[in-house]
Amino acid sequence: MNELTRNTLLEKSEAALALMFEPSLIRAFLTWPVFSVTSFLMVSRLVRLGVRPRTIIDVGANIGQFGVSAAKRFPEAIVHSFEPVPECY
């Protein structure tokens, strides 16, 4: 098994486990305008660690998956998202 395949399997396994242990993931998937399991889990970990940012800067934002996750989980923060490559959004 090559490294890329192993990483893909790990990401899919993490997403499947997240569905069992993060019930709010399903609600987010169904209601947020754009959704990424990876972004959701990353921001959820920050919430669990007690991180409370006032400003979030997302450079290379693509279509905004991380920005939406951050804005939803940190409603008090100001989120600035930038995507310099027009083909990505």
Long-range contacts (C-beta under 8 A, 24 or more apart in sequence): 11-37, 11-38, 14-41, 15-41, 28-69, 28-72, 32-68, 32-69, 32-72, 33-64, 33-68, 34-63, 34-64, 34-65, 34-68, 35-65, 35-68, 35-69, 36-65, 36-66, 36-69, 38-65, 39-65, 39-66, 39-68, 39-69, 39-70, 40-69, 42-66, 42-69, 43-69, 43-70, 43-73, 43-74, 44-73, 46-73, 47-73, 47-74, 52-76, 52-77, 53-77, 54-78, 55-79, 55-80, 56-80, 57-82, 58-82, 59-84, 60-84, 61-89, 62-88, 62-89, 63-88, 63-89, 64-89
